[in-house]
Amino acid sequence: MKTGALWQGAIRRARITVRLANVPFDQITGISPEGYSREGNRLTWSFTEFEPTEDIKIDIMQDALFERATIARRILAREPDNAYAHYLLGTVLLNRQTDDRQLGWAEEELRRAVELDPENWDARWFLAAVYTYKDRPTKSLRNIRPQLDAILQGSPGYRCTDKLFYHGEGDRLCSEDLDEALECLTMNGWH
């Protein structure tokens, strides 16, 4: 919701209510500004004597990611050492990354998946994708290479088939094919 940047002077009083009709509250990943009240799926801001300085922003997780996170959490509640559930949650966190903290959580979940099931090639692939973000400043393949090498040894011809695969450009794993991904990274100065 835009604030109305052309507005001049203070607004004496305003009440803004947003009704999130069919959106489960757990699917919301961020709300700003603070200072709202919540009643069910209704969010209300009450302002007095203010000048609009920021937009109201409500971030909602994509349905596919929300479903995946819900499934992962249900499995982990029953089986905390389920590699597949850690993998699912790691991919959600990677796709939802909004800051370094969330990227760190994605790395933790994907590493746990690989520890529990070293032949979970998709978990290794997404872990390598995490490292393309984390290691971007140095462009070092030091963390990426072991994951891709393990996949090449265990599953020659592997291609990531996960529907949530992130096709990046340049500094990311820009192909689901291992050889093409490494070629893409090295062409962009990774070593």
GROMACS elastic network, one bead per residue, 0.5 to 0.9 nm:
[ bonds ]
;  ai    aj funct       b0    kb
    1    55     6  0.57500   500
    1    56     6  0.52428   500
    1    57     6  0.65871   500
    1    58     6  0.88427   500
    2     5     6  0.77866   500
    2    54     6  0.78226   500
    2    55     6  0.50478   500
    2    56     6  0.68704   500
    2    57     6  0.88155   500
    3     6     6  0.87364   500
    3     7     6  0.83059   500
    3    51     6  0.89363   500
    3    52     6  0.54022   500
    3    53     6  0.69581   500
    3    54     6  0.62930   500
    3    55     6  0.52142   500
    3    56     6  0.74581   500
    4     7     6  0.55733   500
    4    52     6  0.69691   500
    4    53     6  0.88827   500
    4    55     6  0.87012   500
    5     8     6  0.81566   500
    5    52     6  0.71942   500
    5    53     6  0.77784   500
    5    54     6  0.89943   500
    7    10     6  0.84197   500
    7    11     6  0.87947   500
    7    51     6  0.78956   500
    7    52     6  0.77012   500
    8    11     6  0.86822   500
    8    51     6  0.77349   500
    9    50     6  0.83055   500
    9    51     6  0.63907   500
   10    13     6  0.89676   500
   10    48     6  0.87124   500
   10    49     6  0.55959   500
   10    52     6  0.80465   500
   11    14     6  0.71641   500
   11    47     6  0.83061   500
   11    48     6  0.68859   500
   11    49     6  0.52900   500
   11    50     6  0.52616   500
   11    51     6  0.59527   500
   11    52     6  0.80688   500
   12    47     6  0.80325   500
   12    48     6  0.53533   500
   12    50     6  0.67859   500
   12    51     6  0.89694   500
   13    46     6  0.76071   500
   13    47     6  0.56469   500
   13    49     6  0.61139   500
   13    50     6  0.77831   500
   14    45     6  0.80459   500
   14    46     6  0.58884   500
   14    47     6  0.50996   500
   14    48     6  0.63888   500
   14    49     6  0.86899   500
   14    50     6  0.88327   500
   15    44     6  0.69478   500
   15    45     6  0.56757   500
   15    47     6  0.62265   500
   15    48     6  0.87366   500
   16    43     6  0.81543   500
   16    44     6  0.55485   500
   16    45     6  0.51705   500
   16    46     6  0.65051   500
   16    47     6  0.83460   500
   17    42     6  0.67531   500
   17    43     6  0.55807   500
   17    45     6  0.64724   500
   17    46     6  0.87063   500
   18    41     6  0.83674   500
   18    42     6  0.56920   500
   18    43     6  0.52276   500
   18    44     6  0.64166   500
   18    45     6  0.88142   500
   19    40     6  0.89996   500
   19    41     6  0.59485   500
   19    43     6  0.64814   500
   19    44     6  0.87117   500
   20    23     6  0.55153   500
   20    24     6  0.80257   500
   20    25     6  0.82848   500
   20    40     6  0.89830   500
   20    41     6  0.52247   500
   20    42     6  0.60832   500
   20    43     6  0.79715   500
   21    24     6  0.85501   500
   21    41     6  0.67352   500
   21    42     6  0.82459   500
   22    41     6  0.82635   500
   23    26     6  0.82928   500
   23    27     6  0.66799   500
   23    28     6  0.78563   500
   23    41     6  0.75247   500
   23    60     6  0.81525   500
   24    27     6  0.54388   500
   24    28     6  0.74336   500
   24    41     6  0.74656   500
   25    28     6  0.55022   500
   25    29     6  0.87864   500
   25    40     6  0.81946   500
   25    41     6  0.65766   500
   25    60     6  0.89934   500
   26    29     6  0.75598   500
   26    61     6  0.89666   500
   26    66     6  0.84393   500
   27    59     6  0.86309   500
   27    60     6  0.57669   500
   27    61     6  0.54123   500
   27    62     6  0.79978   500
   27    63     6  0.80959   500
   27    66     6  0.61581   500
   28    31     6  0.76435   500
   28    58     6  0.71145   500
   28    59     6  0.57647   500
   28    61     6  0.60943   500
   29    58     6  0.77359   500
   29    59     6  0.54159   500
   29    60     6  0.57476   500
   29    61     6  0.63382   500
   29    96     6  0.89976   500
   30    57     6  0.76598   500
   30    58     6  0.57317   500
   30    60     6  0.73193   500
   31    34     6  0.70628   500
   31    36     6  0.88977   500
   31    56     6  0.76327   500
   31    57     6  0.56982   500
   31    59     6  0.64180   500
   32    35     6  0.83594   500
   32    36     6  0.85065   500
   32    54     6  0.87487   500
   32    55     6  0.78556   500
   32    56     6  0.56895   500
   32    57     6  0.52308   500
   32    58     6  0.66460   500
   32    59     6  0.89707   500
   33    36     6  0.75730   500
   33    45     6  0.87930   500
   33    54     6  0.76847   500
   33    55     6  0.77610   500
   33    56     6  0.61020   500
   33    57     6  0.72315   500
   34    45     6  0.86555   500
   35    44     6  0.87416   500
   35    45     6  0.66243   500
   35    46     6  0.81256   500
   36    43     6  0.62883   500
   36    44     6  0.52774   500
   36    46     6  0.72926   500
   37    42     6  0.82107   500
   37    43     6  0.57056   500
   37    44     6  0.52355   500
   37    45     6  0.65710   500
   37    46     6  0.86775   500
   38    41     6  0.70460   500
   38    42     6  0.56751   500
   38    44     6  0.64520   500
   39    42     6  0.52173   500
   39    43     6  0.66096   500
   39    44     6  0.82913   500
   40    43     6  0.81523   500
   47    50     6  0.66169   500
   50    53     6  0.86372   500
   52    55     6  0.77530   500
   54    57     6  0.88366   500
   60    63     6  0.86988   500
   61    64     6  0.83015   500
   61    65     6  0.64791   500
   61    66     6  0.59824   500
   61    96     6  0.76828   500
   62    65     6  0.53585   500
   62    66     6  0.61128   500
   62    67     6  0.86175   500
   63    66     6  0.50262   500
   63    67     6  0.60437   500
   63    68     6  0.85072   500
   64    67     6  0.52137   500
   64    68     6  0.61768   500
   64    69     6  0.86491   500
   64   164     6  0.85477   500
   65    68     6  0.50203   500
   65    69     6  0.60747   500
   65    70     6  0.85159   500
   65    89     6  0.89858   500
   65    91     6  0.84879   500
   65    92     6  0.56421   500
   65    93     6  0.88812   500
   65    95     6  0.80476   500
   65    96     6  0.83073   500
   65   164     6  0.83489   500
   66    69     6  0.51100   500
   66    70     6  0.60880   500
   66    71     6  0.86146   500
   66    92     6  0.79473   500
   67    70     6  0.50976   500
   67    71     6  0.62120   500
   67    72     6  0.86139   500
   68    71     6  0.52136   500
   68    72     6  0.61721   500
   68    73     6  0.86663   500
   68    85     6  0.89851   500
   68    88     6  0.62962   500
   68    89     6  0.71692   500
   68    91     6  0.87774   500
   68    92     6  0.70672   500
   69    72     6  0.50617   500
   69    73     6  0.61174   500
   69    74     6  0.86045   500
   69    85     6  0.86923   500
   69    88     6  0.68227   500
   69    89     6  0.55632   500
   69    90     6  0.89940   500
   69    91     6  0.89359   500
   69    92     6  0.64082   500
   69    93     6  0.87642   500
   70    73     6  0.52390   500
   70    74     6  0.62239   500
   70    75     6  0.87066   500
   70    89     6  0.87976   500
   71    74     6  0.52115   500
   71    75     6  0.62778   500
   71    76     6  0.86148   500
   71    85     6  0.75786   500
   71    88     6  0.81886   500
   71    89     6  0.87572   500
   72    75     6  0.52504   500
   72    76     6  0.60670   500
   72    77     6  0.85675   500
   72    84     6  0.79758   500
   72    86     6  0.68717   500
   72    87     6  0.83186   500
   72    88     6  0.59050   500
   72    89     6  0.57961   500
   73    76     6  0.50407   500
   73    77     6  0.60395   500
   73    78     6  0.88146   500
   73    85     6  0.73364   500
   73    86     6  0.88322   500
   73    89     6  0.77191   500
   74    77     6  0.52443   500
   74    78     6  0.68148   500
   74    79     6  0.86511   500
   74    85     6  0.86433   500
   75    78     6  0.53959   500
   75    79     6  0.57554   500
   75    80     6  0.75113   500
   75    82     6  0.72989   500
   75    84     6  0.89562   500
   75    85     6  0.62103   500
   76    81     6  0.71340   500
   76    82     6  0.65401   500
   76    85     6  0.63094   500
   76    86     6  0.76912   500
   77    80     6  0.62041   500
   78    82     6  0.89427   500
   79    82     6  0.55385   500
   79    85     6  0.86972   500
   80    83     6  0.86593   500
   80    85     6  0.84897   500
   80    86     6  0.85663   500
   81    84     6  0.89491   500
   81    85     6  0.83248   500
   81    86     6  0.79660   500
   81   112     6  0.84406   500
   81   113     6  0.84185   500
   81   116     6  0.70875   500
   82    85     6  0.54806   500
   82    86     6  0.65129   500
   82    87     6  0.87926   500
   82   113     6  0.76094   500
   82   116     6  0.74385   500
   82   117     6  0.89403   500
   83    86     6  0.51903   500
   83    87     6  0.61667   500
   83    88     6  0.87142   500
   83   109     6  0.89732   500
   83   110     6  0.86471   500
   83   112     6  0.70272   500
   83   114     6  0.71781   500
   83   115     6  0.80080   500
   83   116     6  0.53743   500
   83   117     6  0.59993   500
   83   120     6  0.81365   500
   83   123     6  0.89466   500
   84    88     6  0.61960   500
   84    89     6  0.86904   500
   84   113     6  0.65375   500
   84   116     6  0.89332   500
   84   117     6  0.83539   500
   84   120     6  0.80871   500
   84   123     6  0.84738   500
   85    88     6  0.50274   500
   85    89     6  0.62165   500
   85    90     6  0.84852   500
   85   109     6  0.88612   500
   85   113     6  0.77914   500
   86    89     6  0.51953   500
   86    90     6  0.60245   500
   86    91     6  0.86762   500
   86   108     6  0.88235   500
   86   109     6  0.51157   500
   86   110     6  0.62920   500
   86   111     6  0.85658   500
   86   112     6  0.65667   500
   86   113     6  0.52160   500
   86   114     6  0.89647   500
   86   123     6  0.88291   500
   87    90     6  0.50352   500
   87    91     6  0.62771   500
   87    92     6  0.87405   500
   87   106     6  0.89097   500
   87   109     6  0.63477   500
   87   110     6  0.53043   500
   87   111     6  0.84908   500
   87   112     6  0.79637   500
   87   113     6  0.53214   500
   87   114     6  0.81536   500
   87   120     6  0.85004   500
   87   122     6  0.81060   500
   87   123     6  0.56203   500
   87   126     6  0.86006   500
   88    91     6  0.53127   500
   88    92     6  0.64227   500
   88    93     6  0.88239   500
   88   109     6  0.84831   500
   88   110     6  0.84103   500
   88   113     6  0.89802   500
   88   123     6  0.85657   500
   89    92     6  0.51188   500
   89    93     6  0.62633   500
   89    94     6  0.86151   500
   89   106     6  0.74086   500
   89   109     6  0.65831   500
   89   110     6  0.80118   500
   90    93     6  0.51470   500
   90    94     6  0.61027   500
   90    95     6  0.85923   500
   90   103     6  0.89821   500
   90   105     6  0.72998   500
   90   107     6  0.68125   500
   90   108     6  0.75560   500
   90   110     6  0.51222   500
   90   111     6  0.86974   500
   90   113     6  0.84725   500
   90   123     6  0.81588   500
   90   126     6  0.80595   500
   90   127     6  0.84578   500
   91    94     6  0.50016   500
   91    95     6  0.60761   500
   91    96     6  0.84228   500
   91   106     6  0.68085   500
   91   109     6  0.84965   500
   91   110     6  0.76682   500
   91   123     6  0.82084   500
   91   126     6  0.68647   500
   91   127     6  0.88935   500
   91   164     6  0.75326   500
   91   165     6  0.84754   500
   92    95     6  0.51881   500
   92    96     6  0.60003   500
   92    97     6  0.84001   500
   92   106     6  0.76990   500
   92   164     6  0.84482   500
   93    97     6  0.57432   500
   93    98     6  0.89454   500
   93   102     6  0.61894   500
   93   103     6  0.67218   500
   93   104     6  0.88986   500
   93   105     6  0.68663   500
   93   107     6  0.86691   500
   93   109     6  0.86398   500
   94    97     6  0.51859   500
   94    98     6  0.89405   500
   94   102     6  0.74538   500
   94   103     6  0.60156   500
   94   104     6  0.89899   500
   94   105     6  0.83917   500
   94   106     6  0.53582   500
   94   107     6  0.80519   500
   94   126     6  0.80262   500
   94   129     6  0.84184   500
   94   130     6  0.69192   500
   95    98     6  0.88717   500
   95   106     6  0.89202   500
   95   164     6  0.76991   500
   95   165     6  0.86209   500
   95   166     6  0.75024   500
   96   102     6  0.77562   500
   96   103     6  0.85690   500
   97   100     6  0.75083   500
   97   101     6  0.83111   500
   97   102     6  0.53932   500
   97   103     6  0.55981   500
   97   106     6  0.81785   500
   98   101     6  0.82215   500
   98   102     6  0.65415   500
   98   103     6  0.77805   500
   99   102     6  0.55720   500
   99   103     6  0.64938   500
   99   104     6  0.88150   500
  100   104     6  0.60966   500
  100   105     6  0.86779   500
  100   134     6  0.83355   500
  101   104     6  0.50408   500
  101   105     6  0.64045   500
  101   106     6  0.87712   500
  102   106     6  0.62463   500
  102   107     6  0.86490   500
  103   107     6  0.62649   500
  103   108     6  0.87089   500
  103   130     6  0.69696   500
  103   133     6  0.83305   500
  103   134     6  0.80901   500
  104   107     6  0.50381   500
  104   108     6  0.62506   500
  104   109     6  0.87452   500
  104   130     6  0.85043   500
  104   134     6  0.88359   500
  105   108     6  0.50070   500
  105   109     6  0.62235   500
  105   110     6  0.85799   500
  106   109     6  0.52533   500
  106   110     6  0.61313   500
  106   111     6  0.84481   500
  106   127     6  0.80941   500
  106   130     6  0.73826   500
  107   110     6  0.52231   500
  107   111     6  0.59006   500
  107   112     6  0.84139   500
  107   126     6  0.87509   500
  107   127     6  0.62525   500
  107   130     6  0.63261   500
  107   131     6  0.82172   500
  108   111     6  0.51914   500
  108   112     6  0.60940   500
  108   113     6  0.86412   500
  109   112     6  0.51194   500
  109   113     6  0.62611   500
  109   114     6  0.87947   500
  110   114     6  0.62874   500
  110   115     6  0.86152   500
  110   123     6  0.56973   500
  110   124     6  0.73083   500
  110   126     6  0.72344   500
  110   127     6  0.57531   500
  110   130     6  0.89563   500
  111   114     6  0.50852   500
  111   115     6  0.61192   500
  111   116     6  0.86197   500
  111   123     6  0.78129   500
  111   124     6  0.79343   500
  111   127     6  0.69106   500
  112   116     6  0.61721   500
  112   117     6  0.84735   500
  113   116     6  0.52253   500
  113   117     6  0.59827   500
  113   118     6  0.77134   500
  113   120     6  0.74245   500
  113   123     6  0.64561   500
  113   124     6  0.84977   500
  114   119     6  0.72584   500
  114   120     6  0.62904   500
  114   121     6  0.83064   500
  114   123     6  0.62392   500
  114   124     6  0.64758   500
  114   127     6  0.87315   500
  115   118     6  0.58277   500
  116   120     6  0.88159   500
  117   120     6  0.55558   500
  117   121     6  0.89730   500
  117   123     6  0.89048   500
  118   121     6  0.76051   500
  118   123     6  0.87036   500
  118   124     6  0.80908   500
  118   150     6  0.86786   500
  119   122     6  0.86480   500
  119   123     6  0.85844   500
  119   124     6  0.83053   500
  119   150     6  0.85274   500
  119   151     6  0.79107   500
  119   154     6  0.71822   500
  119   155     6  0.86052   500
  120   123     6  0.54056   500
  120   124     6  0.65759   500
  120   125     6  0.88265   500
  120   151     6  0.88333   500
  121   124     6  0.50637   500
  121   125     6  0.61157   500
  121   126     6  0.86937   500
  121   147     6  0.86561   500
  121   148     6  0.89172   500
  121   150     6  0.82973   500
  121   151     6  0.58700   500
  121   154     6  0.82978   500
  121   155     6  0.77378   500
  121   158     6  0.79662   500
  121   160     6  0.81754   500
  122   126     6  0.61758   500
  122   127     6  0.84260   500
  122   151     6  0.88093   500
  122   159     6  0.86812   500
  122   160     6  0.62196   500
  122   161     6  0.80596   500
  122   162     6  0.74166   500
  123   126     6  0.52247   500
  123   127     6  0.60212   500
  123   128     6  0.85874   500
  124   128     6  0.61735   500
  124   129     6  0.85991   500
  124   147     6  0.54115   500
  124   148     6  0.72463   500
  124   150     6  0.81070   500
  124   151     6  0.72771   500
  125   128     6  0.51412   500
  125   129     6  0.63625   500
  125   130     6  0.88564   500
  125   144     6  0.89063   500
  125   147     6  0.68105   500
  125   148     6  0.68596   500
  125   151     6  0.78564   500
  125   160     6  0.72516   500
  125   173     6  0.89565   500
  125   176     6  0.88018   500
  125   178     6  0.89234   500
  126   130     6  0.62728   500
  126   131     6  0.87049   500
  126   160     6  0.89916   500
  126   165     6  0.80217   500
  126   166     6  0.88047   500
  127   130     6  0.50104   500
  127   131     6  0.64819   500
  127   132     6  0.88691   500
  127   144     6  0.78408   500
  127   147     6  0.73392   500
  128   131     6  0.50696   500
  128   132     6  0.64573   500
  128   143     6  0.72500   500
  128   145     6  0.77336   500
  128   146     6  0.85661   500
  128   147     6  0.60148   500
  128   148     6  0.70889   500
  128   173     6  0.80332   500
  129   132     6  0.51143   500
  129   133     6  0.69348   500
  129   134     6  0.89650   500
  129   144     6  0.77215   500
  129   166     6  0.82642   500
  129   172     6  0.67681   500
  129   173     6  0.61182   500
  130   133     6  0.54548   500
  130   134     6  0.63705   500
  130   135     6  0.85960   500
  130   144     6  0.86226   500
  131   135     6  0.55111   500
  131   136     6  0.78400   500
  131   141     6  0.83987   500
  131   143     6  0.63641   500
  131   144     6  0.59287   500
  131   172     6  0.89987   500
  132   135     6  0.54813   500
  132   136     6  0.57908   500
  132   139     6  0.79318   500
  132   140     6  0.86964   500
  132   141     6  0.82867   500
  132   143     6  0.87530   500
  132   144     6  0.71666   500
  132   171     6  0.66374   500
  132   172     6  0.54890   500
  132   173     6  0.72009   500
  132   185     6  0.89570   500
  133   136     6  0.54020   500
  133   137     6  0.85806   500
  133   171     6  0.79557   500
  133   172     6  0.72875   500
  134   137     6  0.76319   500
  135   138     6  0.56415   500
  135   139     6  0.56644   500
  135   140     6  0.60775   500
  135   141     6  0.78096   500
  135   142     6  0.87047   500
  135   143     6  0.79963   500
  135   144     6  0.87348   500
  136   140     6  0.74246   500
  136   171     6  0.69088   500
  136   172     6  0.86804   500
  136   190     6  0.85569   500
  137   140     6  0.82624   500
  138   141     6  0.89053   500
  138   190     6  0.80931   500
  138   191     6  0.89909   500
  139   142     6  0.89913   500
  139   171     6  0.80806   500
  139   185     6  0.85639   500
  139   188     6  0.87381   500
  139   189     6  0.67580   500
  139   191     6  0.64609   500
  140   143     6  0.74785   500
  140   144     6  0.80117   500
  140   189     6  0.89121   500
  140   190     6  0.56521   500
  140   191     6  0.52876   500
  141   145     6  0.53962   500
  141   146     6  0.85501   500
  141   185     6  0.86719   500
  141   186     6  0.89458   500
  141   190     6  0.63489   500
  141   191     6  0.55799   500
  142   145     6  0.58543   500
  142   146     6  0.73555   500
  142   191     6  0.81330   500
  143   146     6  0.62281   500
  143   147     6  0.73437   500
  144   147     6  0.56069   500
  144   148     6  0.64695   500
  144   149     6  0.86902   500
  145   148     6  0.51623   500
  145   149     6  0.58421   500
  145   150     6  0.84335   500
  145   182     6  0.86575   500
  146   149     6  0.50630   500
  146   150     6  0.60486   500
  146   151     6  0.86191   500
  147   150     6  0.52546   500
  147   151     6  0.64146   500
  147   152     6  0.87864   500
  148   151     6  0.50861   500
  148   152     6  0.61862   500
  148   153     6  0.86744   500
  148   178     6  0.70150   500
  148   182     6  0.86019   500
  149   153     6  0.61415   500
  149   154     6  0.85219   500
  150   153     6  0.51768   500
  150   154     6  0.60228   500
  150   155     6  0.81509   500
  151   154     6  0.51738   500
  151   155     6  0.54181   500
  151   156     6  0.70130   500
  151   157     6  0.89460   500
  151   158     6  0.71012   500
  151   178     6  0.85202   500
  152   155     6  0.54001   500
  152   157     6  0.72527   500
  152   158     6  0.71767   500
  152   178     6  0.77507   500
  153   156     6  0.61682   500
  154   158     6  0.89065   500
  155   158     6  0.55047   500
  157   177     6  0.78616   500
  157   178     6  0.78890   500
  158   176     6  0.84704   500
  158   177     6  0.69934   500
  158   178     6  0.71014   500
  159   175     6  0.87875   500
  159   176     6  0.52655   500
  159   177     6  0.50572   500
  159   178     6  0.68986   500
  160   163     6  0.86565   500
  160   165     6  0.71574   500
  160   175     6  0.87088   500
  160   176     6  0.50070   500
  160   177     6  0.71083   500
  160   178     6  0.86729   500
  161   164     6  0.85366   500
  161   165     6  0.73246   500
  161   176     6  0.75279   500
  162   165     6  0.53939   500
  163   166     6  0.87097   500
  165   176     6  0.78052   500
  166   172     6  0.87026   500
  166   173     6  0.78064   500
  166   174     6  0.79199   500
  166   175     6  0.87967   500
  166   176     6  0.88208   500
  167   172     6  0.76176   500
  167   173     6  0.66167   500
  167   174     6  0.50049   500
  167   175     6  0.62496   500
  167   176     6  0.76852   500
  168   171     6  0.73869   500
  168   172     6  0.50358   500
  168   173     6  0.59960   500
  168   175     6  0.78593   500
  169   172     6  0.56323   500
  169   173     6  0.73649   500
  169   174     6  0.53170   500
  169   175     6  0.89039   500
  169   184     6  0.85498   500
  170   173     6  0.78986   500
  170   174     6  0.68372   500
  170   184     6  0.66529   500
  170   185     6  0.66243   500
  170   187     6  0.82877   500
  170   188     6  0.60022   500
  171   174     6  0.78914   500
  171   184     6  0.79612   500
  171   185     6  0.60355   500
  171   188     6  0.65767   500
  171   189     6  0.86009   500
  171   190     6  0.80208   500
  172   175     6  0.87153   500
  172   181     6  0.80464   500
  172   184     6  0.81776   500
  172   185     6  0.69076   500
  173   176     6  0.73548   500
  173   177     6  0.89919   500
  173   178     6  0.86214   500
  173   180     6  0.86614   500
  173   181     6  0.51632   500
  173   182     6  0.76199   500
  173   184     6  0.74783   500
  173   185     6  0.71525   500
  174   177     6  0.86868   500
  174   180     6  0.78079   500
  174   181     6  0.56584   500
  174   182     6  0.89178   500
  174   184     6  0.67183   500
  174   185     6  0.81185   500
  175   178     6  0.73076   500
  175   179     6  0.86845   500
  175   180     6  0.60395   500
  175   181     6  0.51050   500
  175   182     6  0.89090   500
  175   184     6  0.80894   500
  176   180     6  0.77767   500
  176   181     6  0.69118   500
  177   180     6  0.53917   500
  177   181     6  0.60483   500
  177   182     6  0.87730   500
  178   181     6  0.50678   500
  178   182     6  0.62668   500
  178   183     6  0.85511   500
  179   182     6  0.53191   500
  179   183     6  0.61317   500
  179   184     6  0.85439   500
  180   183     6  0.50109   500
  180   184     6  0.59819   500
  180   185     6  0.86195   500
  181   184     6  0.50685   500
  181   185     6  0.62811   500
  181   186     6  0.86971   500
  182   185     6  0.51308   500
  182   186     6  0.61307   500
  182   187     6  0.84677   500
  182   190     6  0.88312   500
  183   186     6  0.52171   500
  183   187     6  0.59998   500
  183   188     6  0.85767   500
  184   187     6  0.52009   500
  184   188     6  0.64065   500
  184   190     6  0.88650   500
  185   188     6  0.51296   500
  185   189     6  0.66530   500
  185   190     6  0.53787   500
  185   191     6  0.81836   500
  186   189     6  0.51583   500
  186   191     6  0.62224   500
  187   190     6  0.72448   500
